[in-house]
């Protein structure tokens, strides 16, 4: 393994494939006080800190996937998200 260089891009991973079962609703689209959905805010904060971001989403989550796509996100669908948190890693 080689050591990373200062010119290597830093990629952030937004793990957003959970079911939010304890939240009691769609946590990722829940609006914050300013109206921006929680998941979109997390994505934008991550984008501001790294060179690029990949968002891992659950199958069938078109609403959140669309919201992220509108912000230029690269999306990866985690086909086995229902099997637990470790699946999206």
N, C-alpha and C positions, 0 to 999 in steps of 0.2 A: 504494500500500500504506500502510495506517495503522499507526502504532506501537501495540504492545500496551499495554493499560492494566493497572493493578494488579489490576483485578477480572476480567480475562479468565481463564477456567479453563485450567489446564495439564493437557494430556492426555499420558500416557505410552503408548508403544507397545512391547509385548513381542513381539519378533520370534522366534517359536517354530515356524517352518515348515520348519526344516532337517531333513535326514535323519539327522544324527549319525553319518554313516558312519565317521568316524575314531574315534569313541567306542567303537564295538563293541557297541552296545546302545541301549536307549531312554534317552537322556541326561535327558530332561525328567522321566521318572518314576523315575530313579535316586535311591534314598533317601540322604539325608545322615545324619550320625551320629545325629541326633535322630529319624530316621525320616521326616522331611518330604521329599517329592520335590523335587529340584533346581529344576524348573520352577515348582513351586508357591511355593517360597521366593523365587525371583526375582520372581514376580508379587506376592507379599505385600510384599516390600521396595519394589517400585515403587509399589504402592498407598499405602504409608505416606509417599511423597514427592511425590505429585502429586494433582490433583483427581479424575481418573478415568483408567482404563487400558483400552486395547483390546489384546487378544491376537490375533496373527496366527498361525494354526495350519495345518498341512498337511492335505489331504484324507485321510480315513480314520483320523485319529488320535483315535479316540473316547475312549481311556483318558485322555489328557492333557486333552482338551476337557472331559470329565466332571469331572476333578479341578479344573479352573479354574472351571467352572460352579458347582461346589459352593462356591466362594469368591466368587461374584457377578461373574465376569468377563464382559465383552462380548467375544464371539468373532467373528472374521472368518476364514473359510476361504480360503486362498490357492490357487486352482485350478491354478496353474502352478508350484507350489513345487518340483517336480522339475527345473525348468529353471535353478535356481541361486538364490543368495542375493538377488540384486537383484529377484527377482519379488515378494518380500513387502513391498518398499518401495512 
